Amino acid sequence: MDYLMQLAADPAAWAALVTLIAMEVVLGIDNLLFISILTNKLPEDIRPRARRIGIGLALIMRLGLLSTVAFIVQLTTPIFTLFDHAFSWRDLILIAGGLFLVWKATKEIHHSMEPHDEDAPGVGKLVDITFSAAIVQILILDLVFSIDSIITAVGMTDHIPIMVIAVIFAVMTMLFAAGPLANFINRNPTIVMLALGFLLLIGTTLIAEGFGAHVPKGYIYTAMAFSAAIEGLNMLQRKRRPV
């Protein structure tokens, strides 16, 4: 209790908490985007439940990983060297997660380009999946993003309570934003292709980081925000165009 009181009275701890919350929320965008796209392929009546379960698993996984911080930190220890780069378990996890995202996004883009009579012209339908398959895929990406998130948190503060609060706040934000984001994507079919492009970009970035190439997150999110702004202008133009 004394430790928590001292932490609450420390301005540096509050600054670290605010910074870490902002960082965790931004990092959660990738996970939230994937969950929104994946759950939109399920029957409409079970989409909210799938989103809640997926995000709930993300919270449980991140809090569980926080209890093994010492082990998580060791994931950055090199285990072998190839092409003059020392690979760690974190690198291998990032590469595997990136490859999965690239494969998933490419598969969905390819399928969306195929003609479907029941869809709007030029807009394909995402590959249908089962509830259990959606949860498994969400769990895989939750693991990748959770490990990356925890390692980022450890690099910013040594205080576990601050990490826990930041993770809970970020996941709760994801929980409240998941529904509106998924519904927005579902109502605007052209957004699906943009979102899949984002996943392709995120997957490529994870692979690059796994191979030791540092890609500043600011560049990635700025590019995503710029693309989303352009698509927003296109949507506004289509809405105002006379029928």
C-alpha positions as CSV (number, residue, x, y, z in Angstrom):
1,M,0.0,0.0,0.0
2,D,2.8,2.4,0.9
3,Y,4.4,1.6,-2.5
4,L,1.1,2.5,-4.3
5,M,0.7,5.7,-2.3
6,Q,4.3,6.8,-3.1
7,L,3.6,6.0,-6.8
8,A,0.4,8.1,-6.8
9,A,2.3,11.0,-5.3
10,D,5.1,10.9,-7.9
11,P,4.5,13.3,-10.8
12,A,7.0,11.3,-13.0
13,A,4.8,8.2,-12.5
14,W,1.7,10.1,-13.7
15,A,3.6,11.4,-16.7
16,A,4.7,7.8,-17.5
17,L,1.1,6.6,-17.1
18,V,-0.3,9.2,-19.5
19,T,2.4,8.5,-22.0
20,L,2.0,4.7,-21.7
21,I,-1.8,4.9,-22.0
22,A,-1.5,7.0,-25.2
23,M,1.1,4.5,-26.6
24,E,-1.0,1.5,-25.7
25,V,-4.1,3.0,-27.3
26,V,-2.2,3.7,-30.5
27,L,-0.7,0.2,-30.6
28,G,-4.2,-1.2,-30.1
29,I,-5.4,0.3,-33.4
30,D,-3.8,-2.5,-35.3
31,N,-5.4,-5.2,-33.2
32,L,-8.8,-3.4,-33.3
33,L,-8.7,-3.1,-37.1
34,F,-8.1,-6.8,-37.5
35,I,-10.8,-7.7,-35.0
36,S,-13.3,-5.4,-36.8
37,I,-12.7,-6.8,-40.2
38,L,-12.7,-10.4,-39.1
39,T,-15.9,-10.2,-37.0
40,N,-17.7,-8.5,-39.8
41,K,-17.5,-11.8,-41.7
42,L,-19.6,-13.5,-39.1
43,P,-23.4,-13.5,-39.0
44,E,-24.6,-10.2,-37.7
45,D,-26.2,-11.5,-34.5
46,I,-23.0,-13.0,-33.1
47,R,-20.6,-10.2,-34.2
48,P,-20.8,-8.3,-30.9
49,R,-20.1,-11.4,-28.9
50,A,-17.1,-12.3,-31.0
51,R,-15.7,-8.8,-30.6
52,R,-16.2,-8.9,-26.8
53,I,-14.5,-12.3,-26.6
54,G,-11.6,-11.3,-28.8
55,I,-10.9,-8.1,-26.9
56,G,-11.5,-9.9,-23.6
57,L,-8.9,-12.4,-24.6
58,A,-6.5,-9.6,-25.4
59,L,-7.0,-8.2,-21.9
60,I,-6.5,-11.5,-20.2
61,M,-3.4,-12.3,-22.3
62,R,-1.8,-8.9,-21.6
63,L,-2.4,-9.1,-17.9
64,G,-1.1,-12.6,-17.9
65,L,2.0,-11.6,-19.7
66,L,2.5,-8.7,-17.3
67,S,2.8,-11.3,-14.5
68,T,5.7,-12.9,-16.4
69,V,7.6,-9.6,-17.2
70,A,10.9,-11.2,-16.4
71,F,10.3,-13.9,-19.0
72,I,8.9,-11.4,-21.6
73,V,12.1,-9.3,-21.3
74,Q,14.2,-12.4,-22.0
75,L,12.4,-12.8,-25.4
76,T,14.6,-10.0,-26.7
77,T,17.7,-12.1,-26.0
78,P,19.4,-13.3,-29.2
79,I,19.1,-17.0,-29.8
80,F,20.8,-17.4,-33.1
81,T,22.5,-15.2,-35.8
82,L,21.6,-15.3,-39.5
83,F,22.7,-12.8,-42.2
84,D,24.6,-10.8,-39.6
85,H,21.4,-10.3,-37.6
86,A,20.9,-11.8,-34.2
87,F,17.3,-13.1,-34.0
88,S,15.4,-13.3,-30.7
89,W,12.1,-15.0,-29.9
90,R,10.4,-11.6,-30.1
91,D,11.8,-11.2,-33.7
92,L,10.5,-14.7,-34.7
93,I,7.1,-13.9,-33.1
94,L,6.9,-10.6,-35.0
95,I,7.9,-12.3,-38.3
96,A,5.3,-15.1,-37.8
97,G,2.6,-12.6,-36.9
98,G,3.6,-10.3,-39.8
99,L,3.5,-13.2,-42.3
100,F,0.1,-14.2,-41.0
101,L,-1.3,-10.7,-41.4
102,V,0.2,-10.4,-44.9
103,W,-1.3,-13.8,-45.9
104,K,-4.7,-13.0,-44.4
105,A,-4.9,-9.5,-45.9
106,T,-3.7,-10.7,-49.3
107,K,-6.2,-13.6,-49.3
108,E,-9.1,-11.2,-48.4
109,I,-8.0,-8.6,-51.1
110,H,-7.8,-11.4,-53.7
111,H,-11.2,-12.7,-52.8
112,S,-12.7,-9.2,-52.7
113,M,-11.6,-8.6,-56.3
114,E,-13.6,-11.6,-57.5
115,P,-17.1,-10.8,-58.9
116,H,-20.1,-11.5,-56.7
117,D,-23.6,-11.0,-58.0
118,E,-25.1,-10.1,-54.7
119,D,-22.6,-7.4,-53.9
120,A,-22.2,-3.9,-55.2
121,P,-20.2,-3.6,-58.4
122,G,-16.5,-3.8,-57.9
123,V,-16.8,-4.8,-54.2
124,G,-16.3,-8.4,-53.3
125,K,-17.4,-10.3,-50.3
126,L,-14.9,-11.2,-47.5
127,V,-14.3,-14.9,-47.0
128,D,-16.9,-16.3,-44.6
129,I,-15.5,-18.0,-41.5
130,T,-16.9,-19.8,-38.5
131,F,-17.1,-18.3,-35.0
132,S,-14.4,-20.6,-33.6
133,A,-12.1,-19.9,-36.5
134,A,-12.5,-16.1,-36.0
135,I,-11.7,-16.4,-32.3
136,V,-8.6,-18.6,-33.0
137,Q,-7.3,-16.0,-35.6
138,I,-8.0,-13.1,-33.2
139,L,-6.2,-15.0,-30.5
140,I,-3.1,-15.5,-32.7
141,L,-2.9,-11.8,-33.4
142,D,-3.7,-10.9,-29.8
143,L,-0.6,-12.9,-28.8
144,V,1.7,-11.0,-31.3
145,F,0.4,-7.6,-30.5
146,S,0.3,-8.3,-26.7
147,I,4.0,-9.3,-26.6
148,D,5.0,-6.3,-28.6
149,S,2.8,-4.1,-26.3
150,I,4.2,-5.5,-23.1
151,I,7.8,-5.1,-24.3
152,T,7.1,-1.5,-25.3
153,A,5.6,-0.9,-21.8
154,V,8.6,-2.4,-20.1
155,G,10.9,-0.1,-22.1
156,M,8.9,2.9,-20.8
157,T,8.5,2.2,-17.1
158,D,9.6,-0.3,-14.4
159,H,6.3,0.0,-12.4
160,I,3.9,-2.9,-12.9
161,P,0.8,-1.0,-11.6
162,I,1.4,1.6,-14.2
163,M,1.6,-1.0,-16.9
164,V,-1.6,-2.7,-15.6
165,I,-3.6,0.5,-15.6
166,A,-2.4,1.5,-19.1
167,V,-3.2,-2.0,-20.5
168,I,-6.7,-2.0,-18.9
169,F,-7.4,1.5,-20.1
170,A,-6.3,0.7,-23.7
171,V,-8.3,-2.5,-23.9
172,M,-11.4,-0.8,-22.5
173,T,-11.0,1.8,-25.2
174,M,-10.8,-1.0,-27.8
175,L,-13.9,-2.5,-26.3
176,F,-16.0,0.7,-26.7
177,A,-14.5,1.5,-30.1
178,A,-14.8,-2.0,-31.6
179,G,-18.6,-1.8,-32.4
180,P,-18.7,1.6,-34.0
181,L,-15.6,0.9,-36.1
182,A,-16.9,-2.5,-37.3
183,N,-20.3,-0.9,-38.1
184,F,-18.6,1.9,-40.0
185,I,-16.5,-0.5,-42.0
186,N,-19.6,-2.6,-42.7
187,R,-21.6,0.4,-43.9
188,N,-18.9,1.6,-46.2
189,P,-17.6,-1.3,-48.5
190,T,-14.8,0.8,-50.0
191,I,-13.4,1.2,-46.5
192,V,-12.8,-2.6,-46.4
193,M,-10.2,-2.4,-49.1
194,L,-8.5,0.5,-47.3
195,A,-8.5,-1.4,-44.0
196,L,-7.1,-4.5,-45.7
197,G,-4.3,-2.3,-47.1
198,F,-3.6,-1.1,-43.6
199,L,-3.3,-4.7,-42.4
200,L,-0.9,-5.5,-45.3
201,L,1.2,-2.5,-44.2
202,I,1.1,-3.5,-40.6
203,G,2.1,-7.1,-41.4
204,T,5.0,-5.9,-43.6
205,T,6.2,-3.6,-40.8
206,L,6.1,-6.5,-38.3
207,I,8.2,-8.6,-40.7
208,A,10.7,-5.7,-41.2
209,E,11.0,-5.2,-37.4
210,G,11.6,-8.9,-37.0
211,F,14.5,-8.7,-39.3
212,G,16.0,-5.8,-37.4
213,A,14.8,-2.9,-39.5
214,H,13.4,-0.2,-37.2
215,V,10.3,1.4,-38.7
216,P,9.1,4.5,-36.7
217,K,5.5,4.0,-35.8
218,G,4.8,7.7,-36.4
219,Y,5.5,7.2,-40.1
220,I,3.1,4.2,-40.3
221,Y,0.2,5.9,-38.5
222,T,0.7,9.2,-40.3
223,A,0.4,7.3,-43.6
224,M,-2.7,5.5,-42.4
225,A,-4.3,8.7,-41.1
226,F,-3.5,10.5,-44.5
227,S,-5.0,7.6,-46.5
228,A,-8.1,7.5,-44.2
229,A,-8.5,11.3,-44.6
230,I,-8.4,11.0,-48.4
231,E,-11.0,8.2,-48.3
232,G,-13.1,10.3,-46.1
233,L,-13.0,13.1,-48.7
234,N,-14.0,10.6,-51.4
235,M,-16.9,9.4,-49.3
236,L,-18.0,13.0,-48.7
237,Q,-17.8,13.7,-52.5
238,R,-19.8,10.6,-53.3
239,K,-22.4,11.6,-50.7
240,R,-22.8,15.1,-52.2
241,R,-22.7,14.1,-55.8
242,P,-26.2,14.4,-57.4
243,V,-27.8,11.0,-58.1
